[in-house]
Amino acid sequence: MHANESKVSRRAFLKTTGAVGAMALLAACAPVAGPGGGAAPAEAAKSLTVWAFRSFAPPADDVLLGQIDTWGQENNVDLEVVAEIEVPTMNDRLMAAIESKVLPDMSAIAGGRVTLHYPAGVFADVSDLYTELSGEYGGFFPAAEQTATIDGKQWVIPALTDTSLMYYRMDILEEKGLAIPATWDEYASTMLAAQTPPDTYGVGIALNKAATDAQGTFTMMLYSFGGTYTDETGKNITINSPETRDWLNFVVNMYNSGVFPTDAFEWDNASNNAAYQEERAISINNPASVLVWMTDNKPELAEVSAIQSLPAGPAGNFASAGTRFAWGIFNTSPADKQDLSKGLIRYLMAPEQYEPWLEKAFAAPALAKYEEMAIWDDPKRAGFLQGAKNGVLGGWPGPLTPAFSEFDAATPATAMVLRVIIDGWTVDEAVEEAEQLGKDIFAKYA
């Protein structure tokens, strides 16, 4: 779909590979020593180091990186821009930078990781810019505001909201006289009836902790069964419940019916996309990246695909609304570079730049103004906007906290599934392990 790693810069092309390259890049971001070993005056050079993400919609990446370059030229700023795939490359790089306190001036950050990194104390307070953009563009959607706001202040500027919906091969379902399932029970039986293995499998969900998409899917499914990770305070672990057991038994039974691809244990976050695009999976739960890809590369597949909300469980149906892309500025940079970073973000969030980027991207906006765009009239994309406006963050029903972010990063839902279907654990044992893991992590933050 795209190269695993790629970078772009103006006047400086950064080439790094592996741990050695990562350390070299971190060193490149360090303050320049001035006479006598002190830091050079900030005004000595008008430059900015920006880290971004490569996504599953390369045309959108090209738009964004082109806009950053244009801003640099128009403002006579010497830019160093690194743009690589988010998971794991950029996340690992950012973690190493935060641990060393040798950071770029600004960086794209996935929503849940904002909370995870907040205790390190490296974010600059961007409440002023947040308030300015919110007032100018109709306000941030609730999930975006929850991501940005910690301890009453805003620490990042949410740019894109990621929500996942179900994709269905309607040509296959209709050929077999089947309808889009309304509930998870219907989903399991429908996918079993629709598939023709080994050519096509019904359920395109990874069975691998490295594939974080699966954690998101299983989490929304868990919520629909009435299970939760925490209570409303976000302080007490509630995973050990009859509802969690009902959900886990359901997933295990669905697996035992043979609706998962046999290689799902080896999948990463791109594999469910590929399985649907290559017509090996009848259904997947995914953001709009697959729709964007089909529209550009396989319109006949887009034509026979339906995109709907997730099936309902006993407690209803849920959609995630995570901030896929937020801009963070780091307090390790001097004040003038923080101001430059704010200027670049202000430029990128203006309609002249933001709308062309969003049209090529697969996520939904974070600001209410952009729900007016014509792209949301497309019934295949409309659901993604609704998810961005009304979906829940992973920590639901509690707030998004550093403790939950660390717990979620351990992929507890996927881990429970794998414990039972691979390791042969009982459902009780798998749930109790997840509960203990949550208690251990949350105790560190108490």
C-alpha positions, -999 to +999 in steps of 0.1 A: +000+000+000+029+023+007+065+021+018+069+013+055+092+043+060+096+075+041+107+110+049+106+144+033+124+176+041+133+210+026+170+219+027+177+188+049+169+152+040+169+130+070+180+094+064+177+071+094+173+033+099+171+013+130+183+023+165+214+040+152+194+061+129+169+070+156+197+082+179+212+102+151+179+119+145+175+127+182+209+142+183+200+163+153+171+178+172+193+188+202+199+225+208+229+239+189+258+248+212+269+284+212+301+300+223+313+287+257+291+256+254+258+273+260+228+271+237+229+294+207+204+323+208+171+313+194+172+340+168+204+327+153+185+305+129+149+304+118+143+267+116+118+241+127+118+203+131+085+186+124+076+150+128+044+137+111+027+104+103+025+084+071-010+070+068-029+045+048-040+073+024-007+083+007-024+111-014-034+128+018+001+126+031+014+142+000-010+171+004-001+177+040+037+175+035+034+198+005+015+223+026+042+222+053+068+228+027+049+257+012+045+273+046+083+270+052+090+287+019+065+315+024+079+321+059+115+315+052+118+287+077+144+260+073+124+228+078+134+193+088+104+171+083+102+134+092+072+115+080+069+077+087+043+051+094+027+057+128+028+021+143+053+012+153+079+035+138+069+070+148+054+059+181+087+042+190+107+072+179+086+096+199+088+074+230+126+074+227+126+112+222+104+118+253+125+095+274+157+113+264+141+148+265+156+154+231+126+162+210+115+179+177+098+212+179+064+197+171+050+163+162+019+145+152+007+123+181-020+097+182-048+106+206-044+080+233-007+086+235-012+122+244-025+110+278+002+084+280+030+109+275+015+137+295+031+127+328+065+132+312+059+170+313+072+176+278+041+192+262+038+230+258+005+244+269-014+253+237-047+264+254-045+298+237-042+283+202-069+257+211-093+284+222-086+305+191-092+276+167-123+265+185-138+299+183-130+304+147-141+270+134-172+261+154-157+242+183-140+208+187-161+176+189-164+162+224-140+133+219-114+156+205-118+180+234-115+152+258-082+141+242-067+176+242-077+186+277-059+174+308-059+192+342-081+219+327-057+229+300-051+219+263-019+202+254-024+193+218-044+205+188-066+176+175-066+175+137-083+143+126-108+121+143-106+084+136-137+062+138-141+027+125-172+012+108-181-022+093-174-029+057-195-056+040-193-072+006-230-067-004-225-086-037-217-117-017-244-112+009-271-105-017-260-135-039-267-157-009-299-140+002-283-125+033-288-091+049-265-068+068-265-081+104-281-059+131-266-078+161-234-096+168-252-129+170-266-123+135-231-112+124-215-145+134-242-166+116-242-144+085-205-144+081-204-182+084-232-186+058-215-161+034-179-173+034-163-198+010-130-207+026-102-208+018-110-182-009-130-159+013-135-157+051-163-139+068-145-121+096-115-099+088-102-092+123-066-098+133-057-122+161-025-105+170-016-081+198+006-061+174-024-053+153-039-025+175-069-023+152-081-056+167-079-041+202-102-013+190-127-037+174-128-060+204-132-031+228-162-017+210-177-052+209-170-057+246-188-024+254-218-036+233-220-067+255-220-045+286-184-050+296-161-021+306-125-017+316-132+008+344-161+025+361-172+061+355-145+075+377-118+059+355-101+047+387-115+012+394-110-018+372-143-035+362-132-059+335-139-090+357-177-092+351-203-116+337-206-093+307-169-096+298-173-134+300-203-133+277-183-113+252-152-135+254-173-167+250-189-151+220-156-143+203-142-178+211-172-195+197-171-174+166-135-183+162-142-220+166-168-218+139-140-211+114-149-176+102-115-161+109-088-164+082-062-190+092-034-165+089-051-139+112-025-146+139+002-131+117-017-099+107-006-064+114-027-032+111-025-032+073-036-068+069-073-064+074-072-036+048-054-059+024-077-088+030-108-067+021-091-050-009-079-083-022-114-097-017-103-124+008-126-110+036-163-104+035-163-080+064-138-058+083-140-031+109-119-002+097-116+036+092-123+052+059-088+043+046-102+013+028-129+034+012-103+059+000-081+032-014-110+015-032-122+048-047-088+054-061-077+019-070-107-004-073-139+015-077-159-016-087-152-030-052-163+003-036-195+000-055-205-033-041-194-024-005-217-012+023-204+007+052-224+006+084-222+010+122-210-019+142-236-046+151-254-042+185-249-063+215-272-066+246-260-031+257-264-014+223-238-006+196-207+016+200-183+034+177-149+046+186-139+083+182-102+085+188-080+114+178-059+099+151-038+129+144-031+157+169-003+183+168+018+186+199+044+213+206+072+205+230+084+228+259+120+217+252+120+241+223+127+278+228+098+302+228+103+315+192+102+279+179+070+273+199+055+304+182+066+291+148+050+258+155+018+275+164+019+295+132+023+263+112-006+246+130-028+277+125-019+276+088-027+239+084-060+241+102-073+269+080-099+259+053-076+266+024-052+239+036-074+217+058-102+209+034-079+196+005-061+175+031-093+161+046-108+153+012-078+130+005-076+116+040-097+088+055-104+103+089-131+127+100-126+163+112-120+174+148-137+208+143-174+213+137-170+237+108-157+210+086-189+189+089-203+213+063-180+199+036-198+182+007-178+149+011-201+140+040-231+138+016-216+106+004-235+078+022-204+057+024-186+085+043-214+100+063-211+074+091-175+083+098-185+119+105-213+107+128-188+085+146-165+114+151-193+135+166-209+109+188-184+081+193-166+072+226-130+071+236-114+038+246-116+047+283-154+048+283-174+052+306-145+069+325-122+096+313-091+090+292-062+088+318-025+079+316-033+047+335-060+036+310-037+046+280-010+023+293-036-005+300-050-001+265-015-002+249-012-037+264-042-047+243-061-065+271-091-075+250-070-091+223-048-107+250-079-124+266-090-138+232-055-152+225-051-167+259-082-188+253-079-198+216-041-202+215-029-210+251-060-230+261-068-210+291-103-209+305-124-178+301-121-172+338-083-174+338-081-150+309-104-124+325-087-127+358-053-121+342-066-089+324-081-077+357-047-082+375-028-064+347-052-035+350-049-033+387-011-034+385-010-006+360-035+016+377-017+011+410+013+029+395-008+060+390-027+060+422 
